[in-house]
Amino acid sequence: MPHPPSYPPKTPPPPKRPVEAPRPQPVEPPKPPPEQVHSYGPPGARTAVATRGRMVVTMANRRGANWTLDTRWAAASAPTKAQRLVGDQLKGWGYRPDTDQVDGLLDLLVTEAIGDGGNRISVHLADQEQRALILVMSHQDRQAPESDDFLTRVAALGVASCGVDTDPEEGGRRRWALIELRPAAPLDVAG
């Protein structure tokens, strides 16, 4: 029969330095989605179309302005406010916009965006080479169905180009139009 030891067991000494936490690993930026090739037609036919994920709206190397309009309380006055803001900004940039065209365009774009529902819309304006892009975003994931004649009504206002697209990740439905501008006439000062 073994006898218990007459001395306590030896314990290991404490570590001299505290144990270091694991170092964080560098995070790689997300890679853009790969291009996908969709083939149409019979097998082997050269009818492939390369597509890429939707690009975000960016504005670089040009002047721009934007405004957010609350549609909960001021839906009836939002088109008028947008007309005033955009018209004043274009005049401030030295243009003489066709006020009937700009007012009609903003009335149509803003009213349609309000129809999507939601608490706010945003109006974006950019200019380059005597053209202005007016873009209205609805910021609503669940949009109302687009009317069939919307782009026809926008084009009837004499715009250079127009369009509509939907992107729930970036802000709902976007409606935009590109208009031609005239520079303001220089002031004649009689001396």
C-alpha positions in Angstrom: 0.0 0.0 0.0 1.4 3.3 -1.1 1.8 6.1 1.5 0.6 9.6 0.7 3.4 12.1 0.2 4.3 14.2 3.1 4.8 17.3 0.9 2.3 19.1 -1.5 2.7 18.5 -5.2 4.8 21.0 -7.1 2.7 23.5 -9.2 4.0 25.0 -12.3 5.2 28.7 -12.1 2.9 31.3 -13.6 3.8 32.6 -17.1 6.1 35.5 -17.2 4.0 37.3 -19.9 0.3 37.1 -20.4 -0.8 35.1 -23.3 -1.2 37.2 -26.4 -4.7 37.4 -28.1 -4.7 36.2 -31.7 -4.0 39.0 -34.1 -6.8 40.1 -36.4 -6.5 38.9 -40.0 -6.6 41.6 -42.7 -10.0 41.8 -44.4 -10.0 41.7 -48.2 -12.3 44.2 -49.9 -15.3 42.5 -51.6 -14.6 41.5 -55.2 -17.0 42.7 -58.0 -19.4 40.1 -59.2 -18.0 38.1 -62.0 -19.3 38.6 -65.5 -21.9 36.1 -66.5 -22.4 34.9 -70.0 -25.9 34.1 -71.1 -26.3 32.3 -74.4 -29.3 32.7 -76.6 -30.2 30.6 -79.6 -29.1 27.1 -80.6 -26.1 25.4 -79.0 -22.8 26.5 -80.6 -24.2 29.7 -82.1 -22.3 32.9 -81.5 -25.1 34.7 -79.7 -23.6 35.0 -76.2 -24.2 38.3 -74.3 -21.9 39.2 -71.4 -23.7 40.9 -68.5 -22.4 42.4 -65.3 -24.0 43.2 -62.0 -25.8 46.5 -61.8 -23.6 49.6 -61.4 -24.3 52.2 -58.8 -25.0 55.8 -59.6 -21.8 57.9 -59.3 -21.2 61.5 -60.2 -17.7 62.7 -60.8 -16.0 65.7 -62.4 -19.2 67.7 -62.6 -21.3 70.0 -60.4 -24.1 68.4 -58.6 -26.8 69.1 -55.9 -29.4 67.1 -54.2 -32.3 67.6 -51.9 -34.5 65.3 -49.7 -38.2 66.0 -49.6 -40.5 64.8 -46.9 -43.6 63.2 -48.4 -45.5 62.4 -45.2 -46.6 65.9 -44.5 -45.8 67.8 -47.7 -46.7 65.5 -50.6 -48.9 68.2 -52.3 -46.2 70.8 -52.2 -43.2 68.6 -53.0 -43.4 69.1 -56.8 -43.5 72.9 -56.4 -40.6 72.9 -54.0 -38.5 70.7 -56.3 -39.3 73.0 -59.2 -38.1 76.0 -57.2 -34.9 74.3 -55.9 -33.8 72.9 -59.3 -34.7 76.2 -61.1 -32.7 78.3 -58.6 -29.7 75.9 -58.8 -29.6 76.0 -62.6 -29.8 79.7 -62.6 -27.1 79.9 -60.0 -24.9 77.8 -62.3 -25.4 80.3 -65.1 -28.1 78.6 -67.2 -31.3 79.9 -68.5 -33.6 76.8 -68.3 -36.8 76.4 -70.1 -39.0 76.8 -67.0 -42.1 75.2 -68.6 -40.0 72.1 -69.5 -38.3 71.9 -66.1 -41.5 72.5 -64.1 -43.5 69.9 -66.1 -40.7 67.4 -65.8 -40.3 67.8 -62.1 -44.0 67.7 -61.6 -44.2 64.4 -63.4 -41.1 62.8 -61.8 -41.9 63.8 -58.3 -45.6 62.9 -58.5 -44.7 59.4 -59.8 -42.1 58.9 -57.0 -44.6 60.0 -54.4 -47.0 57.4 -55.8 -44.5 54.7 -54.8 -45.2 55.3 -51.2 -42.6 56.0 -48.5 -41.8 58.9 -46.3 -39.3 60.7 -48.5 -37.9 61.2 -52.0 -34.7 62.7 -53.1 -34.1 65.0 -56.1 -30.6 64.9 -57.7 -29.2 67.4 -60.2 -26.0 67.4 -62.2 -24.8 69.4 -65.1 -22.1 68.9 -67.8 -21.6 70.5 -71.2 -24.9 72.5 -71.2 -27.0 69.5 -70.2 -28.6 68.7 -66.9 -29.5 65.3 -65.4 -32.5 65.4 -63.1 -32.9 62.2 -61.1 -35.7 61.4 -58.6 -35.4 58.5 -56.2 -38.4 57.1 -54.3 -36.4 55.3 -51.5 -39.2 52.7 -51.2 -38.7 48.9 -51.6 -42.3 48.2 -52.5 -43.1 50.4 -55.5 -46.4 51.0 -57.2 -46.5 49.4 -60.7 -45.1 51.8 -63.3 -47.6 53.2 -65.7 -47.1 52.1 -69.3 -47.1 55.6 -70.7 -44.8 57.2 -68.1 -41.7 57.4 -70.4 -43.9 58.6 -73.3 -45.1 61.5 -71.2 -41.5 62.3 -70.1 -40.3 62.2 -73.7 -43.1 64.5 -74.8 -41.6 67.2 -72.7 -38.7 67.4 -75.1 -36.0 65.7 -73.1 -32.8 64.4 -74.7 -33.0 61.1 -72.8 -35.0 59.5 -70.0 -35.4 56.3 -68.1 -36.6 54.3 -65.1 -34.9 51.6 -63.2 -35.4 49.8 -59.8 -32.7 48.9 -57.3 -34.0 48.0 -53.8 -30.5 47.9 -52.5 -29.7 51.4 -53.4 -32.9 53.3 -52.9 -35.9 51.9 -54.7 -37.0 53.2 -58.1 -35.1 55.9 -60.0 -36.6 58.1 -62.6 -34.4 60.4 -64.6 -34.3 62.7 -67.5 -31.5 64.5 -69.4 -32.3 68.0 -70.7 -30.5 70.5 -72.9 -29.7 73.9 -71.4 -28.9 77.3 -72.7 -26.3 79.5 -71.0 -27.6 82.7 -69.6 -27.2 85.7 -71.9 -24.5 88.2 -70.8 -25.8 91.4 -69.3 -25.6 94.4 -71.6 -24.4 97.3 -69.5 -24.7 100.6 -71.2 -21.8 102.8 -70.2 
